[in-house]
Amino acid sequence: MDLERLEKIDKLKTKMLKYIFYKRRTEKEIIEKFKDEESEIFEEAVETLKELGYIDDSDYVSRYIHDVMILKNISIFEIKYKLYNKGIDGDIIENYISNNEDELAEYELSAAKKILAKKSSQEKEEVIAYLRKKRYMPSTISRLRKEE
């Protein structure tokens, strides 16, 4: 490998790392951002960053869902949808969700309760219709109904 090529790869990796360190990114986001780079150099830079763990969609899913559970009140369906839109492979998303099913079900119930409390001025059935529209699981909605 010649020195010029190594320098190009190194420069690209540095640009990619700055982009990743600013905010955690998915592989698709990185590919979109740097798609105009020379393909051979780009592929090598991506592979190196994957090997080093800087590009890791499984880790991204784990961190993203953890952050959502702390900061937001959205359904599991919405979480999946947002991850799919970020270009994460469906198998990675489904794997994480099935491995953390109980925790996510409790999170969704808690989120639904918070929404119900926040919209306490509305009729309960209106809020339940809202939760259905937001694709909360039927089991979450039925548990919410039982807890009166």
PyMOL commands that place a pseudoatom at each C-alpha (Angstrom):
pseudoatom trace, name=CA, resn=MET, resi=1, chain=A, elem=C, hetatm=0, pos=[0.000, 0.000, 0.000]
pseudoatom trace, name=CA, resn=ASP, resi=2, chain=A, elem=C, hetatm=0, pos=[1.410, 3.389, -0.905]
pseudoatom trace, name=CA, resn=LEU, resi=3, chain=A, elem=C, hetatm=0, pos=[1.803, 6.291, 1.494]
pseudoatom trace, name=CA, resn=GLU, resi=4, chain=A, elem=C, hetatm=0, pos=[-0.595, 8.589, -0.364]
pseudoatom trace, name=CA, resn=ARG, resi=5, chain=A, elem=C, hetatm=0, pos=[-3.394, 6.027, -0.115]
pseudoatom trace, name=CA, resn=LEU, resi=6, chain=A, elem=C, hetatm=0, pos=[-2.767, 5.530, 3.602]
pseudoatom trace, name=CA, resn=GLU, resi=7, chain=A, elem=C, hetatm=0, pos=[-2.916, 9.292, 4.157]
pseudoatom trace, name=CA, resn=LYS, resi=8, chain=A, elem=C, hetatm=0, pos=[-6.242, 9.506, 2.305]
pseudoatom trace, name=CA, resn=ILE, resi=9, chain=A, elem=C, hetatm=0, pos=[-7.701, 6.678, 4.395]
pseudoatom trace, name=CA, resn=ASP, resi=10, chain=A, elem=C, hetatm=0, pos=[-6.409, 8.280, 7.588]
pseudoatom trace, name=CA, resn=LYS, resi=11, chain=A, elem=C, hetatm=0, pos=[-7.877, 11.686, 6.685]
pseudoatom trace, name=CA, resn=LEU, resi=12, chain=A, elem=C, hetatm=0, pos=[-11.241, 10.112, 5.891]
pseudoatom trace, name=CA, resn=LYS, resi=13, chain=A, elem=C, hetatm=0, pos=[-11.251, 8.121, 9.137]
pseudoatom trace, name=CA, resn=THR, resi=14, chain=A, elem=C, hetatm=0, pos=[-10.526, 11.331, 11.047]
pseudoatom trace, name=CA, resn=LYS, resi=15, chain=A, elem=C, hetatm=0, pos=[-13.456, 13.106, 9.334]
pseudoatom trace, name=CA, resn=MET, resi=16, chain=A, elem=C, hetatm=0, pos=[-15.712, 10.144, 10.062]
pseudoatom trace, name=CA, resn=LEU, resi=17, chain=A, elem=C, hetatm=0, pos=[-14.664, 10.011, 13.701]
pseudoatom trace, name=CA, resn=LYS, resi=18, chain=A, elem=C, hetatm=0, pos=[-15.399, 13.708, 14.164]
pseudoatom trace, name=CA, resn=TYR, resi=19, chain=A, elem=C, hetatm=0, pos=[-18.840, 13.091, 12.680]
pseudoatom trace, name=CA, resn=ILE, resi=20, chain=A, elem=C, hetatm=0, pos=[-19.418, 10.078, 14.963]
pseudoatom trace, name=CA, resn=PHE, resi=21, chain=A, elem=C, hetatm=0, pos=[-18.105, 11.768, 18.111]
pseudoatom trace, name=CA, resn=TYR, resi=22, chain=A, elem=C, hetatm=0, pos=[-20.304, 14.816, 17.614]
pseudoatom trace, name=CA, resn=LYS, resi=23, chain=A, elem=C, hetatm=0, pos=[-23.344, 12.531, 17.837]
pseudoatom trace, name=CA, resn=ARG, resi=24, chain=A, elem=C, hetatm=0, pos=[-23.602, 8.739, 17.765]
pseudoatom trace, name=CA, resn=ARG, resi=25, chain=A, elem=C, hetatm=0, pos=[-24.411, 7.633, 14.194]
pseudoatom trace, name=CA, resn=THR, resi=26, chain=A, elem=C, hetatm=0, pos=[-25.695, 4.553, 12.400]
pseudoatom trace, name=CA, resn=GLU, resi=27, chain=A, elem=C, hetatm=0, pos=[-23.790, 2.953, 9.561]
pseudoatom trace, name=CA, resn=LYS, resi=28, chain=A, elem=C, hetatm=0, pos=[-26.383, 4.257, 7.093]
pseudoatom trace, name=CA, resn=GLU, resi=29, chain=A, elem=C, hetatm=0, pos=[-25.962, 7.836, 8.348]
pseudoatom trace, name=CA, resn=ILE, resi=30, chain=A, elem=C, hetatm=0, pos=[-22.193, 7.579, 7.871]
pseudoatom trace, name=CA, resn=ILE, resi=31, chain=A, elem=C, hetatm=0, pos=[-22.585, 6.106, 4.395]
pseudoatom trace, name=CA, resn=GLU, resi=32, chain=A, elem=C, hetatm=0, pos=[-24.994, 8.903, 3.420]
pseudoatom trace, name=CA, resn=LYS, resi=33, chain=A, elem=C, hetatm=0, pos=[-22.696, 11.617, 4.736]
pseudoatom trace, name=CA, resn=PHE, resi=34, chain=A, elem=C, hetatm=0, pos=[-19.543, 10.334, 3.033]
pseudoatom trace, name=CA, resn=LYS, resi=35, chain=A, elem=C, hetatm=0, pos=[-21.022, 8.721, -0.093]
pseudoatom trace, name=CA, resn=ASP, resi=36, chain=A, elem=C, hetatm=0, pos=[-19.095, 11.043, -2.407]
pseudoatom trace, name=CA, resn=GLU, resi=37, chain=A, elem=C, hetatm=0, pos=[-15.711, 9.820, -1.181]
pseudoatom trace, name=CA, resn=GLU, resi=38, chain=A, elem=C, hetatm=0, pos=[-13.556, 7.506, -3.292]
pseudoatom trace, name=CA, resn=SER, resi=39, chain=A, elem=C, hetatm=0, pos=[-15.254, 4.118, -2.887]
pseudoatom trace, name=CA, resn=GLU, resi=40, chain=A, elem=C, hetatm=0, pos=[-12.226, 1.904, -2.168]
pseudoatom trace, name=CA, resn=ILE, resi=41, chain=A, elem=C, hetatm=0, pos=[-10.873, 4.283, 0.439]
pseudoatom trace, name=CA, resn=PHE, resi=42, chain=A, elem=C, hetatm=0, pos=[-14.339, 4.811, 1.895]
pseudoatom trace, name=CA, resn=GLU, resi=43, chain=A, elem=C, hetatm=0, pos=[-14.991, 1.067, 2.265]
pseudoatom trace, name=CA, resn=GLU, resi=44, chain=A, elem=C, hetatm=0, pos=[-11.637, 0.512, 3.927]
pseudoatom trace, name=CA, resn=ALA, resi=45, chain=A, elem=C, hetatm=0, pos=[-12.197, 3.395, 6.356]
pseudoatom trace, name=CA, resn=VAL, resi=46, chain=A, elem=C, hetatm=0, pos=[-15.669, 2.087, 7.262]
pseudoatom trace, name=CA, resn=GLU, resi=47, chain=A, elem=C, hetatm=0, pos=[-14.371, -1.445, 7.806]
pseudoatom trace, name=CA, resn=THR, resi=48, chain=A, elem=C, hetatm=0, pos=[-11.572, -0.182, 10.056]
pseudoatom trace, name=CA, resn=LEU, resi=49, chain=A, elem=C, hetatm=0, pos=[-13.995, 1.877, 12.140]
pseudoatom trace, name=CA, resn=LYS, resi=50, chain=A, elem=C, hetatm=0, pos=[-16.331, -1.116, 12.400]
pseudoatom trace, name=CA, resn=GLU, resi=51, chain=A, elem=C, hetatm=0, pos=[-13.494, -3.335, 13.596]
pseudoatom trace, name=CA, resn=LEU, resi=52, chain=A, elem=C, hetatm=0, pos=[-12.570, -0.721, 16.206]
pseudoatom trace, name=CA, resn=GLY, resi=53, chain=A, elem=C, hetatm=0, pos=[-16.202, -0.520, 17.367]
pseudoatom trace, name=CA, resn=TYR, resi=54, chain=A, elem=C, hetatm=0, pos=[-16.875, 3.082, 16.344]
pseudoatom trace, name=CA, resn=ILE, resi=55, chain=A, elem=C, hetatm=0, pos=[-19.518, 1.977, 13.852]
pseudoatom trace, name=CA, resn=ASP, resi=56, chain=A, elem=C, hetatm=0, pos=[-21.766, -0.572, 15.543]
pseudoatom trace, name=CA, resn=ASP, resi=57, chain=A, elem=C, hetatm=0, pos=[-25.487, -0.595, 14.824]
pseudoatom trace, name=CA, resn=SER, resi=58, chain=A, elem=C, hetatm=0, pos=[-26.215, -3.106, 17.638]
pseudoatom trace, name=CA, resn=ASP, resi=59, chain=A, elem=C, hetatm=0, pos=[-24.596, -0.793, 20.150]
pseudoatom trace, name=CA, resn=TYR, resi=60, chain=A, elem=C, hetatm=0, pos=[-26.445, 2.145, 18.584]
pseudoatom trace, name=CA, resn=VAL, resi=61, chain=A, elem=C, hetatm=0, pos=[-29.805, 0.380, 19.083]
pseudoatom trace, name=CA, resn=SER, resi=62, chain=A, elem=C, hetatm=0, pos=[-29.000, -0.398, 22.697]
pseudoatom trace, name=CA, resn=ARG, resi=63, chain=A, elem=C, hetatm=0, pos=[-27.954, 3.175, 23.494]
pseudoatom trace, name=CA, resn=TYR, resi=64, chain=A, elem=C, hetatm=0, pos=[-30.804, 4.722, 21.526]
pseudoatom trace, name=CA, resn=ILE, resi=65, chain=A, elem=C, hetatm=0, pos=[-33.472, 2.657, 23.290]
pseudoatom trace, name=CA, resn=HIS, resi=66, chain=A, elem=C, hetatm=0, pos=[-31.861, 3.320, 26.665]
pseudoatom trace, name=CA, resn=ASP, resi=67, chain=A, elem=C, hetatm=0, pos=[-31.981, 7.078, 26.000]
pseudoatom trace, name=CA, resn=VAL, resi=68, chain=A, elem=C, hetatm=0, pos=[-35.583, 6.914, 24.774]
pseudoatom trace, name=CA, resn=MET, resi=69, chain=A, elem=C, hetatm=0, pos=[-36.636, 5.018, 27.898]
pseudoatom trace, name=CA, resn=ILE, resi=70, chain=A, elem=C, hetatm=0, pos=[-35.178, 7.768, 30.065]
pseudoatom trace, name=CA, resn=LEU, resi=71, chain=A, elem=C, hetatm=0, pos=[-36.266, 10.809, 28.077]
pseudoatom trace, name=CA, resn=LYS, resi=72, chain=A, elem=C, hetatm=0, pos=[-39.417, 10.036, 26.099]
pseudoatom trace, name=CA, resn=ASN, resi=73, chain=A, elem=C, hetatm=0, pos=[-42.875, 8.518, 26.309]
pseudoatom trace, name=CA, resn=ILE, resi=74, chain=A, elem=C, hetatm=0, pos=[-43.312, 6.685, 23.026]
pseudoatom trace, name=CA, resn=SER, resi=75, chain=A, elem=C, hetatm=0, pos=[-44.517, 3.232, 22.059]
pseudoatom trace, name=CA, resn=ILE, resi=76, chain=A, elem=C, hetatm=0, pos=[-42.266, 0.330, 21.184]
pseudoatom trace, name=CA, resn=PHE, resi=77, chain=A, elem=C, hetatm=0, pos=[-43.677, 0.574, 17.668]
pseudoatom trace, name=CA, resn=GLU, resi=78, chain=A, elem=C, hetatm=0, pos=[-42.487, 4.200, 17.426]
pseudoatom trace, name=CA, resn=ILE, resi=79, chain=A, elem=C, hetatm=0, pos=[-39.053, 3.205, 18.677]
pseudoatom trace, name=CA, resn=LYS, resi=80, chain=A, elem=C, hetatm=0, pos=[-38.822, 0.523, 15.981]
pseudoatom trace, name=CA, resn=TYR, resi=81, chain=A, elem=C, hetatm=0, pos=[-40.047, 2.929, 13.326]
pseudoatom trace, name=CA, resn=LYS, resi=82, chain=A, elem=C, hetatm=0, pos=[-37.456, 5.546, 14.237]
pseudoatom trace, name=CA, resn=LEU, resi=83, chain=A, elem=C, hetatm=0, pos=[-34.669, 2.957, 14.209]
pseudoatom trace, name=CA, resn=TYR, resi=84, chain=A, elem=C, hetatm=0, pos=[-35.777, 1.585, 10.823]
pseudoatom trace, name=CA, resn=ASN, resi=85, chain=A, elem=C, hetatm=0, pos=[-35.708, 5.135, 9.482]
pseudoatom trace, name=CA, resn=LYS, resi=86, chain=A, elem=C, hetatm=0, pos=[-32.130, 5.492, 10.668]
pseudoatom trace, name=CA, resn=GLY, resi=87, chain=A, elem=C, hetatm=0, pos=[-31.236, 2.532, 8.456]
pseudoatom trace, name=CA, resn=ILE, resi=88, chain=A, elem=C, hetatm=0, pos=[-30.766, -0.087, 11.142]
pseudoatom trace, name=CA, resn=ASP, resi=89, chain=A, elem=C, hetatm=0, pos=[-31.208, -3.679, 9.984]
pseudoatom trace, name=CA, resn=GLY, resi=90, chain=A, elem=C, hetatm=0, pos=[-34.551, -5.118, 11.098]
pseudoatom trace, name=CA, resn=ASP, resi=91, chain=A, elem=C, hetatm=0, pos=[-32.920, -8.221, 12.583]
pseudoatom trace, name=CA, resn=ILE, resi=92, chain=A, elem=C, hetatm=0, pos=[-30.801, -6.097, 14.925]
pseudoatom trace, name=CA, resn=ILE, resi=93, chain=A, elem=C, hetatm=0, pos=[-33.878, -4.188, 16.114]
pseudoatom trace, name=CA, resn=GLU, resi=94, chain=A, elem=C, hetatm=0, pos=[-36.038, -7.291, 16.553]
pseudoatom trace, name=CA, resn=ASN, resi=95, chain=A, elem=C, hetatm=0, pos=[-33.206, -9.109, 18.356]
pseudoatom trace, name=CA, resn=TYR, resi=96, chain=A, elem=C, hetatm=0, pos=[-32.800, -6.319, 20.878]
pseudoatom trace, name=CA, resn=ILE, resi=97, chain=A, elem=C, hetatm=0, pos=[-36.538, -6.023, 21.436]
pseudoatom trace, name=CA, resn=SER, resi=98, chain=A, elem=C, hetatm=0, pos=[-37.074, -9.761, 21.910]
pseudoatom trace, name=CA, resn=ASN, resi=99, chain=A, elem=C, hetatm=0, pos=[-34.092, -9.974, 24.294]
pseudoatom trace, name=CA, resn=ASN, resi=100, chain=A, elem=C, hetatm=0, pos=[-35.477, -7.079, 26.373]
pseudoatom trace, name=CA, resn=GLU, resi=101, chain=A, elem=C, hetatm=0, pos=[-39.189, -7.780, 25.977]
pseudoatom trace, name=CA, resn=ASP, resi=102, chain=A, elem=C, hetatm=0, pos=[-40.206, -7.527, 29.649]
pseudoatom trace, name=CA, resn=GLU, resi=103, chain=A, elem=C, hetatm=0, pos=[-38.264, -4.335, 30.292]
pseudoatom trace, name=CA, resn=LEU, resi=104, chain=A, elem=C, hetatm=0, pos=[-39.686, -2.703, 27.160]
pseudoatom trace, name=CA, resn=ALA, resi=105, chain=A, elem=C, hetatm=0, pos=[-43.247, -3.777, 28.038]
pseudoatom trace, name=CA, resn=GLU, resi=106, chain=A, elem=C, hetatm=0, pos=[-42.855, -2.156, 31.466]
pseudoatom trace, name=CA, resn=TYR, resi=107, chain=A, elem=C, hetatm=0, pos=[-41.417, 0.962, 29.865]
pseudoatom trace, name=CA, resn=GLU, resi=108, chain=A, elem=C, hetatm=0, pos=[-44.343, 1.186, 27.441]
pseudoatom trace, name=CA, resn=LEU, resi=109, chain=A, elem=C, hetatm=0, pos=[-46.867, 0.774, 30.265]
pseudoatom trace, name=CA, resn=SER, resi=110, chain=A, elem=C, hetatm=0, pos=[-45.101, 3.477, 32.261]
pseudoatom trace, name=CA, resn=ALA, resi=111, chain=A, elem=C, hetatm=0, pos=[-45.046, 5.779, 29.223]
pseudoatom trace, name=CA, resn=ALA, resi=112, chain=A, elem=C, hetatm=0, pos=[-48.767, 5.181, 28.646]
pseudoatom trace, name=CA, resn=LYS, resi=113, chain=A, elem=C, hetatm=0, pos=[-49.516, 5.984, 32.306]
pseudoatom trace, name=CA, resn=LYS, resi=114, chain=A, elem=C, hetatm=0, pos=[-47.547, 9.233, 32.021]
pseudoatom trace, name=CA, resn=ILE, resi=115, chain=A, elem=C, hetatm=0, pos=[-49.487, 10.200, 28.896]
pseudoatom trace, name=CA, resn=LEU, resi=116, chain=A, elem=C, hetatm=0, pos=[-52.760, 9.349, 30.645]
pseudoatom trace, name=CA, resn=ALA, resi=117, chain=A, elem=C, hetatm=0, pos=[-51.781, 11.530, 33.620]
pseudoatom trace, name=CA, resn=LYS, resi=118, chain=A, elem=C, hetatm=0, pos=[-50.651, 14.354, 31.340]
pseudoatom trace, name=CA, resn=LYS, resi=119, chain=A, elem=C, hetatm=0, pos=[-53.959, 14.279, 29.468]
pseudoatom trace, name=CA, resn=SER, resi=120, chain=A, elem=C, hetatm=0, pos=[-56.060, 13.908, 32.613]
pseudoatom trace, name=CA, resn=SER, resi=121, chain=A, elem=C, hetatm=0, pos=[-58.399, 16.684, 31.488]
pseudoatom trace, name=CA, resn=GLN, resi=122, chain=A, elem=C, hetatm=0, pos=[-59.516, 14.449, 28.605]
pseudoatom trace, name=CA, resn=GLU, resi=123, chain=A, elem=C, hetatm=0, pos=[-61.818, 11.465, 28.802]
pseudoatom trace, name=CA, resn=LYS, resi=124, chain=A, elem=C, hetatm=0, pos=[-59.943, 8.208, 29.403]
pseudoatom trace, name=CA, resn=GLU, resi=125, chain=A, elem=C, hetatm=0, pos=[-61.341, 6.701, 26.199]
pseudoatom trace, name=CA, resn=GLU, resi=126, chain=A, elem=C, hetatm=0, pos=[-59.998, 9.648, 24.184]
pseudoatom trace, name=CA, resn=VAL, resi=127, chain=A, elem=C, hetatm=0, pos=[-56.539, 9.059, 25.626]
pseudoatom trace, name=CA, resn=ILE, resi=128, chain=A, elem=C, hetatm=0, pos=[-56.816, 5.331, 24.924]
pseudoatom trace, name=CA, resn=ALA, resi=129, chain=A, elem=C, hetatm=0, pos=[-57.785, 6.130, 21.322]
pseudoatom trace, name=CA, resn=TYR, resi=130, chain=A, elem=C, hetatm=0, pos=[-54.690, 8.371, 21.163]
pseudoatom trace, name=CA, resn=LEU, resi=131, chain=A, elem=C, hetatm=0, pos=[-52.511, 5.525, 22.491]
pseudoatom trace, name=CA, resn=ARG, resi=132, chain=A, elem=C, hetatm=0, pos=[-53.974, 3.154, 19.890]
pseudoatom trace, name=CA, resn=LYS, resi=133, chain=A, elem=C, hetatm=0, pos=[-53.209, 5.695, 17.174]
pseudoatom trace, name=CA, resn=LYS, resi=134, chain=A, elem=C, hetatm=0, pos=[-49.632, 5.863, 18.471]
pseudoatom trace, name=CA, resn=ARG, resi=135, chain=A, elem=C, hetatm=0, pos=[-49.504, 2.050, 18.151]
pseudoatom trace, name=CA, resn=TYR, resi=136, chain=A, elem=C, hetatm=0, pos=[-49.159, 1.124, 21.817]
pseudoatom trace, name=CA, resn=MET, resi=137, chain=A, elem=C, hetatm=0, pos=[-49.454, -2.641, 22.248]
pseudoatom trace, name=CA, resn=PRO, resi=138, chain=A, elem=C, hetatm=0, pos=[-52.961, -3.995, 22.963]
pseudoatom trace, name=CA, resn=SER, resi=139, chain=A, elem=C, hetatm=0, pos=[-51.583, -5.648, 26.122]
pseudoatom trace, name=CA, resn=THR, resi=140, chain=A, elem=C, hetatm=0, pos=[-50.382, -2.254, 27.371]
pseudoatom trace, name=CA, resn=ILE, resi=141, chain=A, elem=C, hetatm=0, pos=[-53.772, -0.674, 26.711]
pseudoatom trace, name=CA, resn=SER, resi=142, chain=A, elem=C, hetatm=0, pos=[-55.661, -3.507, 28.430]
pseudoatom trace, name=CA, resn=ARG, resi=143, chain=A, elem=C, hetatm=0, pos=[-53.354, -3.311, 31.479]
pseudoatom trace, name=CA, resn=LEU, resi=144, chain=A, elem=C, hetatm=0, pos=[-53.932, 0.439, 31.569]
pseudoatom trace, name=CA, resn=ARG, resi=145, chain=A, elem=C, hetatm=0, pos=[-57.709, -0.101, 31.516]
pseudoatom trace, name=CA, resn=LYS, resi=146, chain=A, elem=C, hetatm=0, pos=[-57.533, -2.588, 34.420]
pseudoatom trace, name=CA, resn=GLU, resi=147, chain=A, elem=C, hetatm=0, pos=[-55.603, -0.145, 36.595]
pseudoatom trace, name=CA, resn=GLU, resi=148, chain=A, elem=C, hetatm=0, pos=[-58.309, 2.319, 37.563]
for i in range(1, 148): cmd.bond("trace and resi %d" % i, "trace and resi %d" % (i + 1))
show_as sticks, trace
zoom trace
